[in-house]
Amino acid sequence: MEDESQELLNSQLALNEKEFQVQNSSKHNSQEKTQIYSSPTLVINDVVYDGTRDIEGYQKAICSAFSEHPEECNKKLTSTAPEVQGGCGQ
């Protein structure tokens, strides 16, 4: 358990030091790259997702990353949960 927790911590720290391309620089102080500063942060193919935080937005973003869409991308997803709001000063 100690080894696994140390490995998880090290992988998290490595992600926090890495720079990722941004989808929308206006949401990142006009920067083209950023580091992960808050949770949750969705990164798809090394690009920080800046779209809506709802089920349709996530599905569209994830499916658009595939050159050949899996069959799950054709399914209509539904949720009664509201869009996630929040942030850490960003």
SEFIGU-505014 format. One record per residue (C-alpha): residue number from 1; x, y, z. Coordinates in nm, 3 decimals, m for minus. Each point is the difference from the previous one (the first is absolute). Layout:
# SEFIGU-505014
ATOM; NUM; X; Y; Z
...
This chain:
# SEFIGU-505014
ATOM; 1; 0.000; 0.000; 0.000
ATOM; 2; 0.284; 0.240; 0.078
ATOM; 3; 0.161; m0.062; m0.339
ATOM; 4; m0.327; 0.053; m0.185
ATOM; 5; m0.078; 0.324; 0.181
ATOM; 6; 0.349; 0.132; m0.075
ATOM; 7; m0.037; m0.093; m0.369
ATOM; 8; m0.337; 0.175; m0.021
ATOM; 9; 0.138; 0.311; 0.168
ATOM; 10; 0.301; 0.006; m0.234
ATOM; 11; m0.220; m0.034; m0.310
ATOM; 12; m0.224; 0.282; 0.124
ATOM; 13; 0.300; 0.224; 0.066
ATOM; 14; 0.133; m0.072; m0.350
ATOM; 15; m0.335; 0.102; m0.151
ATOM; 16; 0.003; 0.322; 0.202
ATOM; 17; 0.339; 0.093; m0.146
ATOM; 18; m0.091; m0.077; m0.362
ATOM; 19; m0.128; 0.271; m0.234
ATOM; 20; m0.301; m0.073; m0.217
ATOM; 21; m0.140; 0.177; m0.305
ATOM; 22; m0.323; 0.186; 0.072
ATOM; 23; m0.318; m0.014; m0.202
ATOM; 24; m0.095; 0.362; 0.065
ATOM; 25; 0.282; 0.239; 0.088
ATOM; 26; m0.246; 0.269; 0.116
ATOM; 27; m0.080; m0.225; 0.296
ATOM; 28; 0.370; m0.023; 0.085
ATOM; 29; 0.117; 0.364; 0.010
ATOM; 30; 0.073; m0.009; m0.377
ATOM; 31; 0.254; m0.280; 0.051
ATOM; 32; 0.026; m0.282; m0.254
ATOM; 33; 0.123; m0.248; 0.263
ATOM; 34; m0.077; m0.052; 0.367
ATOM; 35; 0.063; m0.233; 0.289
ATOM; 36; m0.272; m0.178; 0.194
ATOM; 37; m0.098; 0.218; 0.295
ATOM; 38; m0.341; m0.131; 0.099
ATOM; 39; m0.206; m0.311; 0.017
ATOM; 40; m0.179; m0.124; m0.192
ATOM; 41; 0.194; 0.082; m0.315
ATOM; 42; m0.074; m0.202; m0.311
ATOM; 43; 0.293; m0.044; m0.238
ATOM; 44; m0.064; m0.168; m0.336
ATOM; 45; 0.303; m0.080; m0.216
ATOM; 46; 0.211; 0.246; 0.202
ATOM; 47; m0.249; 0.286; m0.049
ATOM; 48; m0.185; 0.151; 0.297
ATOM; 49; m0.374; m0.019; m0.062
ATOM; 50; m0.169; 0.338; 0.042
ATOM; 51; m0.350; m0.082; m0.117
ATOM; 52; m0.321; m0.042; 0.195
ATOM; 53; 0.006; m0.225; 0.302
ATOM; 54; m0.305; m0.202; m0.085
ATOM; 55; m0.051; m0.349; m0.136
ATOM; 56; m0.050; 0.111; m0.361
ATOM; 57; 0.306; 0.227; 0.005
ATOM; 58; 0.222; m0.272; 0.139
ATOM; 59; m0.132; m0.258; m0.248
ATOM; 60; 0.053; 0.232; m0.295
ATOM; 61; 0.355; 0.088; 0.109
ATOM; 62; 0.105; m0.357; 0.069
ATOM; 63; m0.155; m0.135; m0.320
ATOM; 64; 0.157; 0.275; m0.213
ATOM; 65; 0.344; m0.122; 0.112
ATOM; 66; m0.049; m0.329; m0.188
ATOM; 67; 0.081; m0.030; m0.370
ATOM; 68; m0.257; m0.283; m0.012
ATOM; 69; m0.282; 0.055; 0.245
ATOM; 70; m0.087; m0.298; 0.222
ATOM; 71; m0.364; m0.107; m0.002
ATOM; 72; m0.051; 0.158; 0.343
ATOM; 73; 0.035; 0.340; m0.165
ATOM; 74; m0.329; m0.059; m0.183
ATOM; 75; m0.192; m0.053; 0.323
ATOM; 76; m0.208; 0.279; 0.148
ATOM; 77; 0.108; 0.044; 0.359
ATOM; 78; m0.234; 0.149; 0.254
ATOM; 79; 0.045; 0.142; 0.344
ATOM; 80; m0.217; 0.178; 0.249
ATOM; 81; 0.302; 0.152; 0.172
ATOM; 82; 0.064; 0.371; m0.058
ATOM; 83; 0.316; 0.127; m0.169
ATOM; 84; 0.295; 0.008; 0.238
ATOM; 85; 0.094; 0.349; 0.113
ATOM; 86; 0.295; 0.122; 0.198
ATOM; 87; 0.364; 0.080; m0.015
ATOM; 88; 0.300; 0.090; 0.204
ATOM; 89; 0.051; 0.363; m0.092
ATOM; 90; 0.052; m0.074; m0.368
